[in-house]
Amino acid sequence: MGGSRTGFVPEKWKNVVEGPSMSVNKGEQSGKTWGGRFAEATNELVVKYTESISFDSRLARHDILGSQAQARMLGKVGLVSPEEAVALVAALDDIGDEISQGKMVFRLELEDIHTHIEQALIARLGDTGRKLHTGRSRNDQVATTMKLWTRDALDGVAGLVRDLQRAFLESAEREEGVIIPGYTHLQRAQPVLAAHYFLAYVEKLERDHSRLLDCRARLNKLPLGSGALAGSSLPLDRDFVARELGFDGVAANSLDVSSDRDFLVEFVSCLALTSIHLGGWAEEWVIWSTTEFGFLRLPDSFCTGSSLMPQKKNPDVLELMRGRTARVVADLQRLLILLKGLPLAYNRDLQEDKEAVFDAVDTVSRSLEVAGALVSRTRLNRERIERRLDEGFLDATTLLEHLVRLGMPMRTAHECVGQLVRLCEERGCKLSELPAEGYEQVVPGLAPGVYDQVGVARAVQAFVTVGSTGPERVREQVAVWRERLSPSA
């Protein structure tokens, strides 16, 4: 996938929005693309209320790309001359450079980035600049620009997901052979290899990556050429524009194009689920870094201190990552509520889609970057983990399955092992320390050979099913992911 590496706003595209120039005469709509039928200038309150240049300036590069493809198409079909098409493309390059260098002054009365670019083009080329919008509505122009931006943002997020997967895989390889407690209900349940734990997040992130690819496939249809809602009577070549811009084809229904923001909802839905995965992982590591757990040591460079308590080392980065999940989920809800009940085709409500999408992309992109760096720098506290590993009867389920293999019904085996655990609790010992007479008391004839089944290390070795935490199975999965996540894959 091509496109930018992250969804961040490049600094070069950020500009201070200037206050509106209010030297507009009555009956004029200076710089507007729609003022011919109006007898009064737009009220200053309306100008400020309806502008979007304060946030959509980050779409400049993608609007220029779409406009250049439009210019080439107009030249191809004869709606502008070849010379005019060349001039339009060149002038748009110059305007892009001006914006990237921070030289363009954004004016509120020009509403949005699309109008700024068009007015700059007209200022350079006069009537030739006025021809660019031939056969194009603001509706299909905005939809195309948003799809181009979203496609690049999506590719950037997908790349960051891959980076985090590689960081987790490296941790799995680095911590090979380390056994940790596995939890359900935050209570010790069964032993798992640390590598198996890290691979669990590789799997979660793989689903995130796959969803992004699915979203990309659905969004990659060209809206441009659909006009305001009904298409055009002009001989536009939409397939040419689609090829120019890397779309897989053209959107099939012009009425649908104007109102379609499904691709944004789907994208932010993907981001929300990724953020939820990051928030759950962050919560685990917040807990694991406590004195009570002590499973890992977070790098000092990723922690903060207390203004009062000098001994504190706080996992603020992880807490913020957990907290910012709420932002992304809220961005998704904002989009869904925005679209609820909108009639066909375009409605100005859709201007409100951009800030939610921008915020979700920025938040998740930054979280993925920080997560990858933190995972790469964090090490498990192996000594602390091993010291308490035998607590909590992690081998109880393995003992249950041993009884099943001996022919005991599963529910009977469950009852018997529960009695053995209770007996160990009464005596203050582990299953591996329970004397033979204790086993014989609950399951006559069990004592011979039972000590080959209990103990955390033996419990881990006993797992054999595909997808389990058995050492051989985990090594197989590490090898699979090493190949799938290699840079050449």
C-alpha positions as CSV (number, residue, x, y, z in Angstrom):
1,M,0.0,0.0,0.0
2,G,1.2,3.5,-0.8
3,G,0.5,6.8,0.8
4,S,1.6,8.5,4.0
5,R,3.1,6.6,6.9
6,T,0.7,8.0,9.5
7,G,-2.5,9.9,9.7
8,F,-0.8,12.9,11.4
9,V,-1.2,16.4,9.9
10,P,2.2,17.3,8.4
11,E,3.4,20.5,10.0
12,K,3.9,22.1,6.6
13,W,0.1,21.9,6.0
14,K,-0.8,23.7,9.1
15,N,-1.6,27.4,8.7
16,V,-3.1,30.0,11.0
17,V,-6.6,30.8,9.9
18,E,-6.9,34.6,9.3
19,G,-10.0,36.5,10.3
20,P,-12.5,37.2,7.5
21,S,-12.1,40.1,5.1
22,M,-15.5,41.8,5.5
23,S,-15.0,44.4,2.7
24,V,-17.7,42.7,0.7
25,N,-20.2,45.0,-1.1
26,K,-23.9,44.4,-0.9
27,G,-24.9,42.2,-3.8
28,E,-21.5,40.6,-4.1
29,Q,-20.2,37.3,-2.9
30,S,-16.5,37.9,-3.3
31,G,-14.6,34.6,-4.0
32,K,-17.7,32.5,-3.6
33,T,-18.5,29.7,-6.1
34,W,-22.3,30.1,-5.8
35,G,-23.2,33.8,-5.4
36,G,-24.9,34.7,-8.7
37,R,-28.5,34.5,-7.5
38,F,-28.0,36.3,-4.2
39,A,-28.8,40.0,-3.7
40,E,-27.1,40.3,-0.3
41,A,-23.7,39.5,1.0
42,T,-23.4,36.7,3.5
43,N,-23.8,37.8,7.0
44,E,-20.6,37.9,9.1
45,L,-22.1,35.5,11.6
46,V,-22.9,33.0,8.9
47,V,-19.4,33.3,7.5
48,K,-18.0,32.3,10.8
49,Y,-20.6,29.7,11.5
50,T,-20.3,27.8,8.2
51,E,-16.5,27.9,7.5
52,S,-14.5,24.7,7.6
53,I,-11.1,26.0,6.5
54,S,-10.0,26.0,10.2
55,F,-9.9,22.2,10.0
56,D,-10.1,21.1,6.4
57,S,-6.9,22.8,5.2
58,R,-5.2,19.5,5.9
59,L,-7.0,18.1,2.8
60,A,-5.1,20.5,0.5
61,R,-2.7,18.0,-1.1
62,H,-5.5,15.5,-1.8
63,D,-7.8,18.1,-3.2
64,I,-5.0,19.2,-5.6
65,L,-4.4,15.6,-6.7
66,G,-8.1,15.2,-7.5
67,S,-8.2,18.6,-9.3
68,Q,-5.1,17.7,-11.4
69,A,-6.8,14.4,-12.5
70,Q,-9.9,16.4,-13.3
71,A,-7.8,18.8,-15.5
72,R,-6.2,16.0,-17.4
73,M,-9.5,14.4,-18.0
74,L,-11.1,17.7,-19.3
75,G,-8.2,18.0,-21.7
76,K,-8.5,14.4,-22.8
77,V,-12.2,14.8,-23.7
78,G,-11.8,18.2,-25.2
79,L,-13.7,20.3,-22.7
80,V,-10.4,22.3,-22.2
81,S,-7.6,22.6,-24.7
82,P,-4.4,20.5,-24.2
83,E,-2.6,23.7,-23.4
84,E,-5.1,24.7,-20.8
85,A,-4.9,21.3,-19.2
86,V,-1.2,21.6,-18.9
87,A,-1.5,25.1,-17.4
88,L,-4.1,23.9,-14.9
89,V,-1.9,21.1,-13.7
90,A,1.2,23.3,-13.4
91,A,-0.7,26.0,-11.6
92,L,-2.1,23.5,-9.1
93,D,1.4,22.3,-8.4
94,D,2.4,25.9,-7.6
95,I,-0.6,26.4,-5.3
96,G,0.3,23.2,-3.5
97,D,3.9,24.5,-3.0
98,E,2.5,27.8,-1.7
99,I,0.3,26.0,0.8
100,S,3.0,23.6,1.9
101,Q,5.4,26.5,2.6
102,G,2.7,28.3,4.7
103,K,2.4,31.2,2.3
104,M,-1.3,31.0,1.6
105,V,-3.5,33.2,3.8
106,F,-6.7,31.4,4.6
107,R,-9.8,33.6,4.6
108,L,-12.9,32.6,6.4
109,E,-15.2,34.0,3.7
110,L,-13.8,31.4,1.3
111,E,-15.3,28.7,3.5
112,D,-13.1,25.7,2.8
113,I,-9.8,24.5,1.3
114,H,-11.5,23.7,-2.0
115,T,-12.6,27.3,-2.6
116,H,-9.2,28.6,-1.6
117,I,-7.5,26.4,-4.2
118,E,-10.0,27.3,-6.9
119,Q,-9.7,31.0,-6.2
120,A,-5.9,30.9,-6.2
121,L,-6.2,29.1,-9.6
122,I,-8.5,31.7,-11.0
123,A,-6.1,34.5,-9.8
124,R,-3.3,32.8,-11.8
125,L,-5.1,31.7,-14.9
126,G,-8.3,33.8,-15.2
127,D,-11.0,32.1,-17.3
128,T,-8.8,29.0,-17.7
129,G,-9.0,28.5,-13.9
130,R,-12.7,29.0,-14.0
131,K,-13.0,26.0,-16.4
132,L,-11.6,23.4,-13.9
133,H,-14.9,22.9,-12.2
134,T,-16.6,21.9,-15.4
135,G,-18.7,18.8,-14.9
136,R,-17.8,18.8,-11.2
137,S,-19.9,19.6,-8.1
138,R,-18.6,20.5,-4.7
139,N,-20.3,17.3,-3.5
140,D,-18.4,14.8,-5.6
141,Q,-15.2,16.9,-5.2
142,V,-15.4,16.8,-1.5
143,A,-16.2,13.0,-1.5
144,T,-13.2,12.4,-3.8
145,T,-10.9,14.4,-1.6
146,M,-12.0,12.7,1.5
147,K,-11.6,9.3,-0.1
148,L,-8.0,10.1,-1.2
149,W,-7.1,11.4,2.2
150,T,-8.8,8.5,4.0
151,R,-7.0,6.0,1.8
152,D,-3.6,7.5,2.7
153,A,-4.5,7.7,6.3
154,L,-5.7,4.1,6.3
155,D,-2.4,3.0,4.7
156,G,-0.5,4.8,7.4
157,V,-2.5,3.3,10.2
158,A,-2.1,-0.2,8.7
159,G,1.7,0.3,8.5
160,L,1.7,1.3,12.2
161,V,-0.3,-1.8,13.1
162,R,2.3,-3.9,11.3
163,D,5.1,-2.2,13.3
164,L,3.4,-2.9,16.6
165,Q,2.9,-6.6,15.5
166,R,6.6,-6.8,14.9
167,A,7.4,-5.4,18.3
168,F,5.1,-8.0,20.0
169,L,6.7,-10.7,17.9
170,E,10.2,-9.6,18.9
171,S,9.1,-9.7,22.5
172,A,7.8,-13.3,22.0
173,E,11.1,-14.3,20.6
174,R,13.1,-12.5,23.3
175,E,11.1,-14.0,26.2
176,E,11.1,-17.5,24.8
177,G,10.6,-20.2,27.5
178,V,9.3,-17.8,30.1
179,I,6.2,-19.0,31.8
180,I,3.6,-16.5,33.2
181,P,0.2,-16.9,34.9
182,G,-2.8,-16.7,32.5
183,Y,-5.9,-15.0,33.9
184,T,-9.6,-15.1,33.6
185,H,-11.7,-12.7,35.8
186,L,-8.3,-11.3,36.7
187,Q,-7.8,-14.5,38.8
188,R,-5.0,-17.0,38.1
189,A,-6.2,-19.6,35.8
190,Q,-3.6,-21.6,33.8
191,P,0.0,-21.2,33.0
192,V,1.0,-19.8,29.5
193,L,4.2,-19.1,27.8
194,A,5.0,-15.4,27.7
195,A,5.6,-15.8,24.0
196,H,2.0,-17.1,23.7
197,Y,0.8,-14.0,25.5
198,F,2.6,-11.6,23.1
199,L,1.4,-13.6,20.1
200,A,-2.2,-13.1,21.3
201,Y,-1.8,-9.4,20.5
202,V,-0.2,-10.1,17.2
203,E,-3.4,-12.0,16.4
204,K,-5.7,-9.2,17.6
205,L,-3.7,-6.7,15.5
206,E,-3.9,-9.0,12.5
207,R,-7.7,-8.8,12.6
208,D,-7.4,-5.0,12.9
209,H,-5.1,-5.0,9.9
210,S,-7.4,-7.2,7.9
211,R,-10.4,-5.0,8.7
212,L,-8.5,-2.0,7.4
213,L,-7.7,-3.7,4.1
214,D,-11.4,-4.7,3.8
215,C,-12.4,-1.0,4.4
216,R,-9.8,0.1,1.8
217,A,-11.3,-2.2,-0.8
218,R,-14.8,-0.8,-0.3
219,L,-13.8,2.8,-0.2
220,N,-11.7,2.6,-3.4
221,K,-14.4,3.6,-5.9
222,L,-14.2,7.0,-7.5
223,P,-17.0,9.5,-6.7
224,L,-15.8,12.3,-9.1
225,G,-18.0,12.7,-12.1
226,S,-21.2,12.1,-10.2
227,G,-21.9,15.8,-10.0
228,A,-24.2,17.2,-7.3
229,L,-26.4,14.1,-7.4
230,A,-27.5,13.2,-10.9
231,G,-24.3,12.9,-13.0
232,S,-23.5,15.2,-16.0
233,S,-24.6,15.7,-19.6
234,L,-21.0,16.4,-20.5
235,P,-18.8,13.7,-22.0
236,L,-16.7,13.1,-18.8
237,D,-14.4,10.1,-18.7
238,R,-14.7,8.9,-15.1
239,D,-12.7,5.7,-15.8
240,F,-9.7,7.8,-16.9
241,V,-9.9,9.8,-13.6
242,A,-10.2,6.6,-11.6
243,R,-7.0,5.2,-13.2
244,E,-5.2,8.5,-12.6
245,L,-6.0,8.5,-8.9
246,G,-5.5,4.8,-8.3
247,F,-9.2,3.9,-7.7
248,D,-10.4,0.4,-8.6
249,G,-13.4,1.7,-10.5
250,V,-16.1,4.3,-10.3
251,A,-19.0,4.7,-7.9
252,A,-22.0,3.2,-9.7
253,N,-24.9,5.5,-8.5
254,S,-24.5,9.3,-8.6
255,L,-27.3,9.8,-6.1
256,D,-25.6,7.6,-3.6
257,V,-22.3,9.3,-4.0
258,S,-23.4,12.6,-2.5
259,S,-24.5,11.2,0.7
260,D,-22.1,8.2,1.1
261,R,-20.0,8.5,4.2
262,D,-20.0,4.7,4.9
263,F,-16.3,4.6,4.3
264,L,-15.6,7.0,7.0
265,V,-17.9,5.2,9.5
266,E,-16.2,1.9,8.6
267,F,-12.7,3.4,8.9
268,V,-13.4,5.0,12.3
269,S,-15.1,1.7,13.5
270,C,-11.8,-0.1,12.6
271,L,-9.9,2.6,14.5
272,A,-12.2,2.3,17.5
273,L,-11.7,-1.5,17.8
274,T,-7.9,-1.1,17.4
275,S,-8.0,1.5,20.2
276,I,-10.0,-0.9,22.4
277,H,-7.3,-3.5,21.8
278,L,-4.7,-1.0,22.8
279,G,-6.7,0.1,25.8
280,G,-7.0,-3.5,27.1
281,W,-3.3,-4.1,26.6
282,A,-2.5,-0.8,28.4
283,E,-4.6,-1.8,31.3
284,E,-2.8,-5.1,31.7
285,W,0.6,-3.4,31.7
286,V,-0.6,-0.8,34.2
287,I,-1.5,-3.7,36.5
288,W,1.6,-5.7,35.7
289,S,3.9,-2.8,36.5
290,T,2.5,-2.4,40.1
291,T,4.4,-3.4,43.1
292,E,1.8,-6.0,43.8
293,F,2.4,-7.7,40.4
294,G,5.8,-6.6,39.4
295,F,5.7,-8.6,36.2
296,L,7.6,-6.0,34.2
297,R,9.7,-2.9,34.4
298,L,8.5,0.1,32.4
299,P,11.3,2.3,31.0
300,D,11.8,5.5,32.9
301,S,11.6,7.4,29.6
302,F,7.9,6.3,29.2
303,C,6.8,7.1,32.8
304,T,6.3,10.2,34.8
305,G,6.7,11.1,38.5
306,S,4.7,12.7,41.3
307,S,5.0,16.4,42.3
308,L,4.7,15.3,45.9
309,M,5.8,11.7,46.3
310,P,9.4,11.4,45.2
311,Q,9.4,7.6,44.9
312,K,6.6,7.4,42.4
313,K,7.0,6.1,38.8
314,N,3.6,6.4,37.1
315,P,2.5,4.7,33.9
316,D,0.9,7.8,32.5
317,V,1.5,6.9,28.9
318,L,-0.4,3.7,29.3
319,E,-3.2,5.4,31.3
320,L,-3.6,8.0,28.5
321,M,-3.7,5.3,25.9
322,R,-6.4,3.6,27.9
323,G,-8.3,6.8,28.3
324,R,-8.0,8.0,24.7
325,T,-10.0,4.9,23.7
326,A,-13.0,6.9,24.8
327,R,-12.1,9.7,22.3
328,V,-12.1,7.3,19.4
329,V,-15.3,5.5,20.4
330,A,-16.9,8.9,20.8
331,D,-15.7,9.9,17.3
332,L,-17.4,6.8,15.9
333,Q,-20.6,7.7,17.8
334,R,-20.4,11.2,16.5
335,L,-20.4,10.0,12.9
336,L,-23.2,7.5,13.4
337,I,-25.4,10.1,15.0
338,L,-24.5,12.7,12.3
339,L,-25.7,10.4,9.6
340,K,-28.9,9.2,11.3
341,G,-31.9,10.2,9.4
342,L,-30.2,12.2,6.6
343,P,-32.3,12.2,3.4
344,L,-30.7,11.8,0.0
345,A,-28.6,13.3,-1.3
346,Y,-26.1,15.9,0.0
347,N,-26.8,17.8,3.2
348,R,-24.5,20.4,4.8
349,D,-24.5,18.3,8.0
350,L,-21.8,16.2,6.3
351,Q,-19.3,19.0,6.8
352,E,-19.2,17.8,10.4
353,D,-17.7,14.5,9.5
354,K,-14.1,15.6,9.1
355,E,-13.1,16.6,12.6
356,A,-14.3,13.3,14.0
357,V,-12.3,11.4,11.4
358,F,-9.2,13.5,11.8
359,D,-9.3,13.1,15.6
360,A,-9.7,9.3,15.4
361,V,-6.8,8.9,13.0
362,D,-4.5,11.2,14.9
363,T,-5.3,9.6,18.2
364,V,-4.9,6.0,17.1
365,S,-1.8,6.7,15.0
366,R,0.0,8.3,17.9
367,S,-1.1,5.5,20.3
368,L,0.3,2.9,17.9
369,E,3.6,4.7,17.6
370,V,4.0,5.0,21.3
371,A,2.9,1.4,21.9
372,G,5.4,0.0,19.4
373,A,8.2,1.9,21.1
374,L,7.2,0.9,24.6
375,V,6.8,-2.8,23.8
376,S,10.3,-2.8,22.2
377,R,11.9,-1.3,25.3
378,T,10.1,-3.2,28.0
379,R,11.4,-6.4,29.6
380,L,9.6,-8.9,31.8
381,N,10.8,-9.3,35.4
382,R,11.5,-13.0,35.1
383,E,12.8,-13.5,38.6
384,R,9.7,-11.9,40.2
385,I,7.4,-13.9,37.9
386,E,9.1,-17.2,38.6
387,R,9.2,-16.6,42.4
388,R,5.4,-16.7,42.6
389,L,4.6,-18.9,39.6
390,D,3.4,-21.9,41.6
391,E,0.8,-19.9,43.5
392,G,-2.8,-20.2,42.5
393,F,-3.0,-23.8,41.4
394,L,-2.2,-23.1,37.7
395,D,-1.7,-26.8,37.1
396,A,-5.2,-27.9,38.4
397,T,-6.8,-28.1,34.9
398,T,-3.9,-30.1,33.6
399,L,-4.4,-32.6,36.5
400,L,-8.1,-32.7,35.6
401,E,-7.3,-33.6,32.0
402,H,-4.9,-36.3,33.3
403,L,-7.8,-37.9,35.1
404,V,-9.9,-37.8,32.0
405,R,-7.1,-39.6,30.1
406,L,-7.2,-42.2,32.8
407,G,-10.9,-42.8,32.0
408,M,-12.7,-40.7,34.6
409,P,-15.7,-38.7,33.4
410,M,-14.9,-35.0,33.0
411,R,-17.4,-33.8,35.6
412,T,-16.2,-36.4,38.1
413,A,-12.6,-35.3,37.5
414,H,-13.6,-31.7,38.0
415,E,-15.1,-32.5,41.4
416,C,-12.1,-34.6,42.5
417,V,-9.5,-31.9,41.5
418,G,-11.6,-29.3,43.3
419,Q,-11.4,-31.5,46.5
420,L,-7.7,-31.8,46.0
421,V,-7.3,-28.0,45.7
422,R,-9.3,-27.5,48.9
423,L,-7.1,-30.1,50.7
424,C,-4.0,-28.3,49.6
425,E,-5.4,-25.0,50.8
426,E,-6.2,-26.5,54.2
427,R,-2.6,-27.9,54.4
428,G,-1.0,-24.8,53.0
429,C,0.7,-26.6,50.1
430,K,0.8,-26.8,46.3
431,L,-0.5,-29.8,44.3
432,S,3.0,-30.8,43.6
433,E,3.7,-30.9,47.4
434,L,0.6,-32.8,48.4
435,P,1.6,-36.1,50.0
436,A,0.5,-39.4,48.2
437,E,-1.9,-40.1,51.0
438,G,-3.8,-36.9,50.2
439,Y,-4.2,-38.0,46.6
440,E,-5.2,-41.5,47.6
441,Q,-7.8,-40.0,50.0
442,V,-9.6,-38.3,47.1
443,V,-8.8,-40.7,44.2
444,P,-7.6,-44.1,45.2
445,G,-4.8,-45.4,43.0
446,L,-3.9,-41.9,41.6
447,A,-0.7,-41.3,43.6
448,P,1.6,-43.4,41.3
449,G,2.6,-41.2,38.4
450,V,0.6,-38.1,39.5
451,Y,3.8,-36.1,40.3
452,D,4.8,-36.3,36.6
453,Q,1.6,-34.3,35.9
454,V,1.6,-31.5,38.4
455,G,3.7,-28.4,38.6
456,V,3.6,-25.4,36.4
457,A,6.4,-26.4,34.1
458,R,4.9,-29.8,33.5
459,A,1.5,-28.2,32.9
460,V,2.8,-26.1,30.1
461,Q,4.5,-29.0,28.5
462,A,1.2,-31.0,28.5
463,F,-0.6,-28.6,26.0
464,V,-0.7,-30.1,22.5
465,T,-3.7,-28.7,20.6
466,V,-3.3,-26.3,17.7
467,G,-3.4,-22.7,19.0
468,S,-2.4,-23.8,22.5
469,T,0.4,-22.6,24.7
470,G,2.4,-25.8,24.3
471,P,6.1,-25.0,23.6
472,E,6.1,-26.7,20.2
473,R,2.9,-25.0,19.1
474,V,4.2,-21.6,20.2
475,R,7.5,-22.2,18.3
476,E,5.4,-23.0,15.2
477,Q,3.4,-19.8,15.5
478,V,6.5,-17.7,16.0
479,A,8.0,-19.1,12.8
480,V,4.7,-18.4,11.0
481,W,4.6,-14.8,12.1
482,R,8.3,-14.2,11.5
483,E,7.6,-15.0,7.9
484,R,4.3,-13.1,7.6
485,L,5.7,-10.0,9.2
486,S,9.1,-9.9,7.4
487,P,9.6,-6.6,5.5
488,S,9.7,-8.6,2.2
489,A,6.3,-10.3,2.9
